[in-house]
Amino acid sequence: MSAPRRRPDGHRLVRWLWTSRRPDARVARAFLVPAALLHDLVMRVRARGYAQGWLASRDLPLPSVAIGNLSVGGSGKTPLAGWVAQRFLDAGHQPGILLRGVGRDEALVHEESIPGAIVVPNPDRLAGAEEAQSLGAEVLVLDDAYQRLDVRRDVNICVVSAESVGAVRWSLPAGPWREGWRALDRADAVVITRKRADAATAHGVATRMAERFHGPVAVARLDFVALRGLVSGRQHPATMLEGRRVVTACAIADPASFVAQVKRTGAQVQVATWKDHHAFRDEDLAWLAHAARRADHLIITAKDAVKLRDRWPSSVPEPLVAELAVTFEHGADALGELLDALVAPRIPTASLP
């Protein structure tokens, strides 16, 4: 049976603008350079304003870890925030995960992947922290909060995607960068993530990072190790896709990495993408159902699964949800020590006689 008709690639224009070295892409970026310079200036002035106390920064009520990145989306912030929260949970500390509350997909992903965590989506991180505390949280994990300088936190973890080294160095909108490398001065640790980049590339980025950053530098691989039925919850090994005709569908910031992960299984892949945080409409659901009937398997992300599970037609073969795992290849011990120190019992200093 034939595969479903192809969907247009909604990310092609951004990839062309931010990664292509072709003359037409260079010309397009040139028109955006003034806006990029203005963005960079605003971010510098803003960071200095908080550092000097010109802008107010509020204290959070609990020990806290902020996780974020310097570029736009796709670096693995959410999986790493989940890993940190799970580490606290395993050590007996109740974590509260704070999100900015744009859409419900990331909050639902955390709720499903870390059932014991308290998840609070709220654009006001202080109000979210107070709510998490009232619900029993003992330590806070702020997802996508590196640029949230209006609240003070104890540990800042900056996530840098190894795949981002191929992007141009311009700030938004001419490039993908929210802030330049100088913003690493605010970090307590850096985690280099890789999804489609090879180990040598990621470790090369880590080596260069260690030359300018004196805190812990870790390398983590983000890959999916299993597949789970969207409705049934039945687990399958990722190796089952070898030689199969699959449609990979996603509405995430970095679809190219997800597609590369599926292709590594040996599957024959057709790709369908929507913009990040896309709310699937009825016509999108109909397209996905058609794909599930025509291909051997429809593969989706956990972020998209939470938006589709309650709407999936019972008469259509269920999609398989790719389950991501965070595997540290370097620097896990130093990062763990930093996190452990955050929740270690505070022993009061003995007073002098």
C-alpha positions in Angstrom: 0.0 0.0 0.0 1.2 3.5 -0.8 2.5 5.9 1.9 0.4 9.0 2.6 1.0 12.2 0.7 3.9 14.2 1.9 3.4 17.2 4.1 5.3 20.4 3.5 8.4 20.9 5.7 7.5 23.8 8.0 11.1 24.0 9.3 12.9 24.3 5.9 12.9 28.1 5.8 14.5 28.4 9.2 17.1 25.8 8.5 18.0 27.6 5.3 18.2 31.0 7.0 20.2 29.8 10.1 22.5 27.1 8.6 22.9 27.6 4.9 26.1 29.3 3.5 24.5 29.8 0.1 24.6 33.4 -1.3 20.8 33.8 -1.1 20.8 32.8 2.6 23.6 35.2 3.3 21.7 38.0 1.6 18.6 37.2 3.6 20.6 37.3 6.8 22.2 40.6 5.9 18.7 42.2 5.9 18.2 40.9 9.4 21.5 41.9 10.8 20.3 45.3 12.2 17.5 43.5 14.1 20.1 40.9 15.3 22.4 43.6 16.6 19.5 45.3 18.4 18.5 42.0 20.0 22.0 41.4 21.2 22.3 44.9 22.6 19.0 44.5 24.5 20.0 41.2 26.0 23.4 42.6 27.1 21.8 45.6 28.7 19.1 43.5 30.3 21.7 41.0 31.8 23.8 43.9 33.1 20.7 45.5 34.6 20.0 42.5 36.7 23.7 41.9 37.6 24.0 45.5 38.8 20.7 45.5 40.6 19.1 48.1 38.4 16.3 45.5 37.7 14.7 43.6 40.5 15.4 39.9 41.0 13.4 38.0 43.5 14.4 35.1 45.8 12.8 31.7 45.3 11.6 30.0 48.5 13.4 26.7 48.0 16.8 25.5 46.7 16.6 25.7 42.9 18.2 24.6 39.6 17.6 26.5 36.4 18.1 24.7 33.1 18.2 26.5 29.8 20.2 27.3 26.7 21.6 30.0 24.6 19.9 29.1 21.3 16.3 28.7 20.3 14.8 25.3 21.1 15.8 21.7 20.4 18.8 21.4 22.8 17.3 18.9 25.1 16.4 21.2 28.0 13.2 19.3 28.9 14.8 15.8 29.0 17.7 17.1 31.1 15.3 18.9 33.5 13.5 15.6 33.8 16.8 13.8 34.5 17.6 16.3 37.3 14.2 16.1 38.8 14.4 12.3 38.8 17.8 12.4 40.5 16.4 14.5 43.3 13.4 12.2 43.6 15.6 9.1 43.7 17.6 10.7 46.5 14.4 11.3 48.6 13.9 14.9 47.8 10.5 16.0 46.4 11.1 18.1 43.2 8.9 20.8 41.9 9.3 21.3 38.1 8.5 24.9 37.0 7.6 25.7 33.4 6.7 28.9 31.7 3.3 27.6 30.8 3.3 28.0 27.0 1.0 25.2 25.9 0.5 22.1 28.1 2.6 19.7 26.1 5.8 20.0 28.1 4.0 20.0 31.4 2.2 16.8 30.5 5.4 15.2 29.4 7.0 15.9 32.8 3.8 14.6 34.6 3.9 11.3 32.6 7.6 10.7 32.7 8.2 11.6 36.3 5.0 10.7 38.2 6.4 11.7 41.6 7.2 15.2 40.6 5.1 18.3 41.3 4.7 20.1 37.9 3.6 23.7 37.9 3.3 25.6 34.6 3.2 29.4 35.4 4.8 32.3 33.5 5.4 33.9 36.9 8.2 31.6 38.3 8.0 33.0 41.8 4.2 32.3 42.0 4.8 28.9 40.5 7.6 28.2 43.1 5.3 29.2 46.0 2.5 26.9 44.6 5.0 24.0 44.3 6.2 24.6 47.9 2.6 24.6 49.1 2.1 21.2 47.4 5.2 19.7 49.2 8.1 20.5 46.9 11.5 20.6 48.6 13.7 21.6 45.6 12.9 23.4 42.4 13.8 22.6 38.8 13.2 25.5 36.4 12.8 24.2 32.8 13.8 26.7 30.1 14.8 29.4 32.5 18.4 30.5 31.7 17.2 33.9 30.6 14.7 34.3 33.5 16.9 36.7 35.5 13.9 38.1 37.5 14.3 35.2 39.9 17.5 34.2 41.7 18.4 30.5 41.7 21.2 28.5 43.3 22.5 26.5 40.3 22.4 27.5 36.6 22.9 24.8 34.1 23.4 25.9 30.5 22.6 23.3 27.8 24.5 23.6 24.5 23.5 21.4 21.6 26.4 19.9 19.7 24.2 20.2 16.5 24.1 24.0 17.0 27.8 24.4 16.1 26.7 24.3 12.4 24.5 27.3 12.8 25.5 30.9 12.0 26.7 33.0 15.0 24.2 35.8 14.6 21.6 36.6 17.3 17.9 36.3 16.6 16.4 36.8 14.1 19.4 36.4 11.7 20.5 33.3 13.7 19.2 31.0 16.4 21.0 32.6 19.3 19.2 34.2 22.3 22.5 35.2 23.8 26.2 35.0 23.0 28.9 32.9 24.7 29.5 35.7 27.2 26.3 34.6 28.9 28.2 31.4 30.1 29.5 33.6 32.8 26.2 33.1 34.6 26.5 29.3 34.4 27.5 26.9 37.2 27.7 23.9 34.8 27.5 23.3 31.1 26.0 20.2 29.5 26.8 19.5 25.8 23.9 17.4 24.4 24.0 15.4 21.2 21.2 13.8 19.2 22.4 13.4 15.6 25.9 14.7 16.1 28.6 12.0 16.6 30.6 11.6 19.8 33.7 13.2 18.4 31.9 16.4 17.6 30.2 16.6 21.0 33.4 16.0 22.9 35.2 18.5 20.6 32.6 21.1 21.7 33.1 20.1 25.3 36.9 20.5 25.0 36.6 24.0 23.5 34.0 24.9 26.2 36.3 23.8 29.0 39.0 26.2 27.7 36.8 29.2 28.5 34.5 27.8 31.2 35.9 26.7 34.5 33.0 24.8 36.0 31.8 21.3 35.3 31.4 20.5 31.6 29.4 17.3 30.8 28.4 15.5 27.6 25.1 13.7 27.4 23.6 11.6 24.5 19.9 11.9 23.9 18.5 8.9 22.1 15.4 6.8 22.1 15.8 3.3 23.5 12.3 2.0 23.2 8.9 2.5 21.7 5.6 2.5 23.5 2.1 2.2 22.2 0.3 5.5 22.4 -2.9 4.0 23.7 -2.0 0.5 25.0 1.3 1.5 26.6 2.9 -1.7 25.3 6.6 -1.4 25.0 8.7 -2.5 22.0 12.4 -2.4 21.3 13.6 0.3 18.9 15.3 -2.4 16.8 11.8 -3.5 15.6 11.9 -0.7 13.1 14.7 -2.0 11.0 13.7 -2.4 7.4 10.1 -1.1 8.2 8.3 1.7 6.3 7.6 4.3 8.9 6.2 7.9 9.0 7.9 10.1 11.6 5.6 12.9 12.7 6.5 15.6 15.1 5.8 19.2 16.2 9.0 20.0 18.0 11.8 22.6 17.7 14.4 20.2 16.2 12.7 17.7 14.0 15.9 16.9 12.1 17.4 15.2 15.2 14.3 13.2 15.9 14.3 12.0 12.3 18.0 11.1 12.5 17.4 9.0 15.6 14.6 7.0 13.9 16.8 6.5 10.8 19.5 5.0 12.9 17.3 2.0 13.6 17.4 1.1 9.8 13.8 2.2 9.1 12.7 3.6 5.8 11.5 7.0 6.9 8.9 9.5 5.6 8.8 12.8 7.5 5.9 15.0 8.5 6.5 18.1 10.7 4.6 20.9 12.3 5.8 24.0 14.1 6.9 23.6 17.8 3.9 23.5 20.3 1.5 23.0 17.4 -2.1 22.3 18.5 -3.2 19.4 16.3 -6.4 20.2 14.5 -9.0 17.7 13.2 -7.4 17.7 9.7 -4.0 17.0 11.2 -5.4 14.1 13.2 -7.0 12.8 10.0 -3.6 13.0 8.2 -1.9 11.1 11.0 -4.6 8.4 11.0 -4.2 8.0 7.3 -0.4 7.7 7.8 -0.9 5.1 10.5 -3.0 3.0 8.2 -0.7 3.2 5.2 2.7 2.8 6.7 4.0 0.0 8.8 4.3 2.3 11.8 3.7 5.9 12.7 6.4 7.2 15.1 5.7 10.3 17.3 7.5 12.1 20.1 6.4 12.1 23.8 5.7 15.8 23.5 3.2 15.1 20.7 1.8 12.0 22.3 0.2 13.9 25.2 -1.8 16.0 22.7 -3.0 13.0 20.7 -3.6 10.2 23.2 -7.2 11.1 24.2 -8.2 11.9 20.6 -6.8 8.9 18.8 -9.4 6.9 16.8 -9.9 3.4 18.2 -10.3 1.9 14.7 -6.8 3.1 13.6 -3.5 1.4 14.5 -1.9 3.2 17.4 1.2 5.3 16.9 4.4 4.3 18.6 5.9 6.9 21.0 9.7 7.2 21.0 11.0 7.1 24.6 14.1 9.3 25.1 16.9 8.4 27.5 19.6 10.8 28.8 23.0 9.0 28.9 26.0 10.8 30.2 29.2 10.1 28.3 31.4 12.6 30.3 31.2 14.7 33.4 28.2 13.1 35.2 30.0 12.8 38.5 30.9 16.5 38.7 27.4 17.5 37.8 26.0 15.1 40.3 28.2 16.6 43.1 26.9 20.1 42.2 23.3 18.9 42.5 23.9 16.9 45.7 25.5 19.9 47.4 22.3 21.9 46.7 20.1 19.6 48.8 22.7 18.5 51.4 21.7 19.2 55.0 22.9 22.7 56.1 25.1 22.3 59.2 25.1 25.6 61.2 28.5 27.0 61.9 29.3 26.6 65.6 29.4 30.0 67.4 32.7 31.1 69.0 32.9 31.0 72.8 
